[in-house]
Amino acid sequence: MSESQSRYSIVERLTKQKLDIMSAKHSLTDEVKKAEQKCNSSLNLFADREKKILNEAHEQIDDLKVEMSREKDMFKNLSDRKKDKEDMYDEKLKVIDEALNKIEEISKVQSQ
């Protein structure tokens, strides 16, 4: 009887060890699955943040392009106005020179 109890004890210990090992193996699988889920979640979060950052960068670049276009337009308008004003000033100077010439001619005629 003691021999059968001894075998029973051995079987019981081995069965317990087997169950412990199976449980530990299952825990490993669960840990790996959790780590995989966490990794996938982190990758998705990274991808979302990357898209957000890229979108913000593109928006900022677009804003800068619009600002540069406005600056170019302002420069062109100012250059065009400068040309118009120069032409106007040249015309005024021409009129003044003509008036001075007429005054000079009148002065010459009167002095003769």
C-alpha positions, 0 to 999 in steps of 0.5 A, a space after each residue: 500500500 505504501 508503494 501505491 501511495 508513493 506512486 500516487 504522490 509521484 503522479 500527483 507531484 508530476 501532474 502538479 508540475 505539468 499543470 504549473 508548466 502548462 499554466 506558465 506556458 499559457 502565461 507566456 502566450 498571454 504576455 506576448 499577446 499583450 505586448 503585441 497589442 501594446 506594440 500595435 497600439 503604440 505603432 498606431 499612435 505613432 502613425 497618427 501623431 506622424 500624420 498630425 505633425 506632417 499635416 501641421 507642417 504642410 499647413 504651415 508651409 502653405 501659410 508661408 507660401 500664401 504670405 510670400 505670394 502676398 509679399 510678392 504682390 505687394 512688391 509688384 504693386 509698389 514697383 508699378 506705382 513707383 513707375 507711375 509716380 516717376 512718370 507723373 513726376 517726369 511730366 511735372 518736371 517737363 511742364 516746369 521746365 517748359 514754364 521756366 523756358 517760357 519765362 526765360 524767353 519772355 525775359 530775353 524778349 523784354 530785355 532786348 
